[in-house]
Amino acid sequence: MTFPGRFADQFVADQLHTVSLSFLVDNLDVRRGGVGANIAFGMGQLGTRPILVGAAGFDFDEYRAWLDRHGVDTESVRISDTLHTARFVCTTDADHNQIGSFYTGAMSEARLIELKTVADRVGGLDLVSIGADDPEGMLRHTEECRSRGIPFAADFSQQIARMNGEEIRILLDGATYLFSNEYEKGLIETKTGWSDAEILGRVGHRVTTLGARGVRIEQAGGETIEVGCPDEERKADPTGVGDAFRAGFLSGLAWGVPLERAAQVGCMLATLVIETVGTQEYQLRRGHFMERFTKAYGDEAAEEVREHLG
């Protein structure tokens, strides 16, 4: 929502202990989101038919229909009988200050989901990407992956702030991929007490997004890969860019292309998202995607990707 005035003008200095305010807003934009759904949407756009696992509310029908139409398997989403789907509500004033609230809602029921049920339904799982979710659910799914020998990616992102070092150590130990941005990378090392080298020794690959500079992929005992971003046509909204990168990268893994190529697909998809307001508002037109991908990464790279896009 957008408030045309300034929040600061509404506060009375000696009454801050008893604030009661209401803002008449001009605009209301309702947008789809959630890291799991954002990643799954991007993968669906790329044709990899991802399976979305999480908990939503009884108000999920419209969102489910949207995801189903865009190539996402939503049959393993748990629906709460009593709670609404998690959501973030934010009001922005004329100075771009924000007041926001995050409602957890049905997300807290993610801890009740068993991955074996999902695996049995679809005939096995190639890789489970454990993103920001109910913290107990993240821990349960990580432990289940380890006990059942299912490869997993650790991607705590927004939840890293509330987690302690022991929880983070549990979530990343044995991961095939560890995702973070540069700031989160430092926070992981500080909280766990493990050095960069020690963490890399406990995961197969460390994938660090670098903002406008692209991404760096470190491999235990292997060479480091760095991939830059394609040129942007415009910068509209950075929300969801990290999710889009993951969608492209994970799709590349599903296709079986080399890590560098997978990272390039991720960076291309992330660029489409930053040019669009909203996390799932972009359109992936194959011809346009391949034209820009070829310009950014060359004919050889494009040839490897084109056959998977169709």
Steps between C-alpha positions, in 0.01 A plus 500: 500500500610859437449785747544841327622676815793450737485261795727736696237773490249275676706425809485716812832491686362476854227250405708224343419269792133499396492504120163457327513589133304426186617594148269570208688341210470573129602170345472133580703247303456132581782286362580134518816402686670263740846368418384145430224611267724755327767239430246241389330752269831578328581132460155439359557778247816318393311173462653292780174416685611571859318363805402770749508381863371723778194597700231745386161612628144423398525815282756335268267394216559799270876492554506123444318542167755764392796275585338195337452699179869591502640149528527450877396176672306621807360165614742484794398836648342445841177700550422623851143463624515811717774741387550742212799477265806687625530857372695821533303825522692823448418873481751739338494877550610784270859476631509123433493418870311179568287347774443130444372187670562135419222255580631145539160331484491159340877501445537367855345171386787426258663306786222241464593409140690175444718493189465121466134553411604739225770265372259205495243698302740606223735200497802655672666838540809624313574796727314675781559874525434601862429871495379750761198344671375405843831447689390168652388387156838592351680296765265203459535493122879532519526209742262292288707563188814389683338188648345395167803588288319767296731773362400842633580868461521727807356846441394666827508862369245705702498255791872530565446805724296305756701178492789427734832347404404144593186509285694636203768233541230230492333650191812527287698191600499254211314727258574450131453875449511790745337821373550849645580856404826667602363647824340170601826320420680705765215455745509122455872494577458726804211305650638151437856587597614311189734652246422522130724198439338298779152568365606412146634172637154417636301578186545399139466846351473850643292730278533869591298762315686829452224741403572683175833311472328166451585183692797300628495120531767336716554125494682290757816392322393662175536826313300812585249612237393864463215608273397858427151636437353591160445872433177630650248679281372678811501461879140486619493295821768278662247297701520133409825522303674245723208260467513533121872421497434185699218402264731528199794331670292208629341461156847478350587226748182315403600525132845364578693793354838605653498719813617806308213463257248450782627819666463688171137388469446618858653841432292543184176420682599731787551781249146453365365529854690818589349660188146424625302620802405192701656159543279304259392769255764439234438309178751249373480512121740238364621700200562815705668298778738327258581821313612671818669187635703467180601865514617463860670160491571411137385250237651191660327561832172578324515175303525296819201674653276530192436127471352494851280805452355365174 
